[in-house]
């Protein structure tokens, strides 16, 4: 999979907004062009979990978030939930990849059912039909049989189901470390280079045992 130059990122109303905002920050730092979409419920969660008031007007939101994450001119664009003229609404001009982080079970179910009642759902539908990377970060527990069926259906359709399940082998010292662990896995699936923590076995390859062959 080639490295994407444009990533569509959607934020929905599940708990886990720190994952989505950190992912946005990392995509900007990696010099990707980002098309950002978010639901009205995501605005509520962003305020509750992160103290961030996401504007309703796309232009105002673009200015606020571009300033917050030091985006270059034209690097970040926020689209309204029913902006059917947005590039991501059509298979003739889709993003190179898309992530929904965090992803509600409602959004996941709508995508699994082939619905496209808003721009987030339509953009995800486009990713699937155009066979482009779609990463879903569902945040819910416990999971019902309906949730699991929808995830299986989407996985079979080509989506990546990536629950925010941080590992502890790197001895995280803060909540930020746990967030970065999950965001790193999303970036890996989007083929975006990063340096968020060490990788499993990295010390073994960097410092091989004396007398052993590495190739």
C-alpha positions as CSV (number, residue, x, y, z in Angstrom):
1,X,0.0,0.0,0.0
2,X,1.4,3.4,-1.0
3,X,1.8,6.2,1.5
4,X,-1.4,8.3,1.4
5,X,-1.1,12.0,0.7
6,X,-4.7,12.8,1.7
7,X,-6.4,11.2,4.7
8,X,-10.0,11.7,5.6
9,X,-10.5,11.7,9.4
10,X,-13.9,11.4,11.0
11,X,-14.7,12.0,14.7
12,X,-18.0,10.6,16.0
13,X,-19.6,10.7,19.4
14,X,-18.0,7.7,21.1
15,X,-15.9,8.2,24.1
16,X,-12.2,8.3,23.1
17,X,-11.9,11.8,21.6
18,X,-8.2,12.1,22.8
19,X,-7.4,9.3,20.2
20,X,-9.0,11.3,17.4
21,X,-7.4,14.6,18.2
22,X,-4.0,13.1,18.7
23,X,-4.4,11.3,15.4
24,X,-5.2,14.6,13.7
25,X,-2.2,16.2,15.3
26,X,0.1,13.4,14.0
27,X,-1.3,13.5,10.5
28,X,-0.6,17.2,10.4
29,X,2.9,16.7,11.7
30,X,3.4,14.0,9.1
31,X,2.5,16.6,6.4
32,X,-0.6,14.8,5.2
33,X,-3.5,16.7,3.8
34,X,-6.4,16.1,6.1
35,X,-10.1,16.2,5.3
36,X,-11.8,16.4,8.7
37,X,-15.5,15.5,9.4
38,X,-17.2,15.3,12.7
39,X,-20.7,14.7,14.0
40,X,-22.8,16.8,16.4
41,X,-22.3,14.1,19.1
42,X,-18.5,14.4,18.6
43,X,-18.8,18.1,19.4
44,X,-20.4,17.2,22.8
45,X,-17.7,14.5,23.5
46,X,-14.8,16.8,22.5
47,X,-16.0,19.4,25.0
48,X,-16.6,16.9,27.8
49,X,-13.4,14.8,27.4
50,X,-10.9,17.4,26.1
51,X,-12.4,20.8,26.9
52,X,-12.4,21.6,23.2
53,X,-15.4,23.5,21.6
54,X,-15.5,22.3,18.0
55,X,-17.2,25.0,15.9
56,X,-20.3,24.1,13.9
57,X,-19.2,26.2,10.9
58,X,-16.6,24.4,8.8
59,X,-14.6,27.5,8.0
60,X,-14.4,28.5,11.6
61,X,-13.4,25.0,12.6
62,X,-10.7,24.9,9.9
63,X,-9.2,28.1,11.2
64,X,-9.3,27.0,14.8
65,X,-7.8,23.5,14.3
66,X,-5.2,24.7,11.8
67,X,-4.0,27.2,14.4
68,X,-4.1,24.6,17.2
69,X,-2.0,22.1,15.3
70,X,0.1,24.5,13.2
71,X,-1.2,23.2,9.9
72,X,0.1,24.7,6.7
73,X,-2.1,26.6,4.3
74,X,-4.5,24.2,2.7
75,X,-3.3,21.3,4.7
76,X,-6.5,20.9,6.8
77,X,-10.1,21.3,5.6
78,X,-13.2,20.7,7.7
79,X,-16.4,19.7,5.9
80,X,-19.9,20.0,7.1
81,X,-21.9,16.8,7.8
82,X,-24.1,17.3,4.7
83,X,-21.7,18.9,2.4
84,X,-22.4,16.6,-0.6
85,X,-20.0,18.6,-2.8
86,X,-17.0,17.6,-0.6
87,X,-14.4,15.5,-2.5
88,X,-14.9,12.5,-0.2
89,X,-18.6,12.2,-1.3
90,X,-17.6,10.8,-4.6
91,X,-15.6,7.9,-5.9
92,X,-14.2,10.2,-8.6
93,X,-12.1,12.1,-6.0
94,X,-11.8,10.1,-2.8
95,X,-9.1,10.5,-0.1
96,X,-6.3,8.0,-0.2
97,X,-7.3,6.5,3.1
98,X,-9.8,7.2,5.9
99,X,-10.0,6.7,9.6
100,X,-13.1,7.0,11.9
101,X,-11.6,7.6,15.3
102,X,-13.5,7.2,17.6
103,X,-16.3,5.3,15.9
104,X,-19.7,4.9,17.4
105,X,-21.6,1.6,17.1
106,X,-24.3,3.6,15.3
107,X,-21.9,4.9,12.7
108,X,-20.3,1.4,12.3
109,X,-23.8,-0.2,11.9
110,X,-24.8,2.4,9.3
111,X,-21.7,1.8,7.3
112,X,-22.2,-2.0,7.6
113,X,-25.7,-1.6,6.3
114,X,-24.6,0.5,3.3
115,X,-26.3,3.7,4.5
116,X,-25.1,7.1,3.6
117,X,-27.3,9.6,5.4
118,X,-24.5,12.0,6.2
119,X,-21.0,12.8,4.8
120,X,-19.2,10.5,7.3
121,X,-21.2,7.5,6.2
122,X,-20.9,8.3,2.6
123,X,-17.2,8.9,2.7
124,X,-16.7,5.5,4.4
125,X,-19.0,3.9,1.8
126,X,-16.8,5.4,-0.9
127,X,-13.7,4.0,0.7
128,X,-15.1,0.5,0.6
129,X,-16.4,0.6,-2.9
130,X,-13.2,2.1,-4.2
131,X,-11.2,-0.5,-2.2
132,X,-9.2,2.1,-0.3
133,X,-8.0,1.8,3.3
134,X,-10.8,2.4,5.9
135,X,-9.8,2.1,9.5
136,X,-12.5,2.0,12.2
137,X,-11.7,2.6,15.8
138,X,-14.8,1.4,17.7
139,X,-15.1,2.4,21.3
140,X,-17.7,0.4,23.2
141,X,-17.8,-2.3,25.8
142,X,-19.2,-4.8,26.2
143,X,-20.0,-5.6,22.6
144,X,-23.4,-7.1,21.6
145,X,-23.9,-9.8,19.0
146,X,-25.2,-7.0,16.7
147,X,-21.9,-5.0,17.1
148,X,-19.8,-8.1,16.5
149,X,-21.8,-9.1,13.4
150,X,-21.4,-5.6,12.0
151,X,-17.7,-5.6,12.6
152,X,-17.3,-9.0,10.9
153,X,-19.3,-7.7,8.0
154,X,-17.1,-4.7,7.6
155,X,-13.9,-6.7,8.0
156,X,-15.0,-9.0,5.2
157,X,-15.8,-5.9,3.1
158,X,-12.2,-4.7,3.5
159,X,-12.3,-2.4,6.5
160,X,-9.8,-2.6,9.3
161,X,-11.4,-2.9,12.7
162,X,-9.0,-1.5,15.3
163,X,-10.4,-1.3,18.8
164,X,-8.5,1.1,21.1
165,X,-6.8,-1.6,23.1
166,X,-3.4,-0.3,24.3
167,X,-0.6,-2.7,25.1
168,X,1.5,-2.5,28.3
169,X,4.8,-4.1,27.2
170,X,6.3,-0.7,26.7
171,X,5.6,0.3,30.3
172,X,3.4,3.3,29.7
173,X,3.8,6.1,32.3
174,X,0.8,8.2,31.4
175,X,-2.6,8.4,29.7
176,X,-0.8,10.1,26.8
177,X,1.4,7.0,26.4
178,X,-1.7,4.8,26.2
179,X,-3.3,7.1,23.6
180,X,-0.1,7.2,21.5
181,X,0.0,3.4,21.5
182,X,-3.4,3.2,19.8
183,X,-2.8,6.2,17.5
184,X,0.5,4.5,16.4
185,X,-1.5,1.4,15.3
186,X,-3.9,3.6,13.3
187,X,-1.0,5.4,11.6
188,X,0.5,2.0,10.8
189,X,-2.7,1.0,9.0
190,X,-2.8,4.3,7.1
191,X,0.9,3.8,6.1
192,X,1.9,7.0,7.7
193,X,5.4,7.0,9.3
194,X,5.7,8.0,12.9
195,X,7.9,7.7,16.0
196,X,5.3,7.1,18.7
197,X,7.0,4.7,21.0
198,X,9.2,1.7,20.4
199,X,8.2,-1.4,18.5
200,X,8.2,-5.0,19.7
201,X,11.6,-6.6,19.4
202,X,13.2,-3.4,18.3
203,X,16.0,-3.6,20.9
204,X,16.9,-7.1,19.7
205,X,17.5,-5.9,16.2
206,X,19.3,-2.8,17.3
207,X,21.6,-4.7,19.7
208,X,22.0,-8.3,18.5
209,X,23.5,-10.8,20.7
210,X,27.3,-11.1,20.1
211,X,28.3,-13.9,17.8
212,X,24.9,-14.2,16.2
213,X,24.1,-13.3,12.6
214,X,21.5,-10.6,11.7
215,X,21.2,-11.4,8.0
